[in-house]
Amino acid sequence: MTPPPLTRKTLALVFLALWALVLGTTLIGFIDLGQYNIVVSVAFAAIQALLIALFFMQALYEGRIIRIIITGGIVWFLIMETLTLGDYMTRGWLPFPGK
């Protein structure tokens, strides 16, 4: 099954959306949102990754097995992030550093 070809208009719109997100990420760096700076920046990065995977890597038009592989990668990433966050949040629990 061949995927439908992406038109130049679609690719141009995705390209412009990626540039808008890059600009938004850069501008967020100059605004003090407190603890939400990282949340907004990661959200912008996730949207950028989603656009790249869907359109430039053409995952939008792939079969079921590719979608399962992509879902597995996302689940694995979330597991690793959860473990890293758990380690980071529990570092101050012991009274002596390094023990």
N, C-alpha and C positions, 0 to 999 in steps of 0.2 A: 504494500500500500504506500503510495507516494504522498507525502504531505502537500497540502495546497501551498503554492508559492507565496511568499510574503511580498507584498507590493512595496515599491519605494516609499509610498506615502506612509505605510505602517512602520517601516524601518526608520523613516525620518522622524515620525512622532515619538517612537520609543527612544531614539537618540536624543531628541530635544527634552524628553522627560528625564532621561538620565542626567543630562547637563543641568536641568533645573534642580534635581535632587543633589547633585554635587555642589551647586551654588548654595542651596539651602543648608547643607551640612557645613559649608564654610562659614556662612553667616551665623549659624547657631553657635559656632565657636567663639564669636565675638560678643554674644549675649549671655549674661549670667542668669541661668535658670536654676542655679543651685544644684541639687542632686539629680535634677531631671535632664541636665545636659547630655549625659551618657545615654539615657533612655531615648531621647529624641535622635541622637546621632546613630544609635544602633538600629532604630526603626527606619531611618532613611537608608542605612546600609542594607537592611533586609529587603526593603522595597527595590533597591537597585539590583540586588542579587536575584530577586524574583523576576524582574523584567529581563535581565540578561539570560537567565535560564529558560524562561518561557519563549522569548522571541529569537534571540541570537543563537541559542543552542537548540531551538525548535522543540523543546520538551512539551510544548502545548499540543503538538501534533503527533506525538509518539504513542506507542501502544501501551498496554497495561503493564508489561514487565518493566519498562523504563520508569513509569510512574511509581511502581513499587520500590524500585531501587532509589529513586529520589526521595521518597517518603522514608525509607530506611536510613538514608544519609542524614535527613533532618532529625529523625528520632535519635540517632547516635550523637549528633551534635548537641541536642538538648540534654542528653544524658551526661555528656562530658561537661557542659556548662553547669549543670546542677551539681556535679561532683566538685568542680572548681569553686563554685560559690559556697558550697558547704565547707570546704577547706578554709576558704578566706574568712568566712563568718565565725568559725570556731577557733581561730588562732589565739585569741586573748583569753580563752577559758582557763588555761593553766596558770598558776601563780608565778612560775619561774619560766623565763624565756628559754626556749630550746629543749624543754622537757615535755 
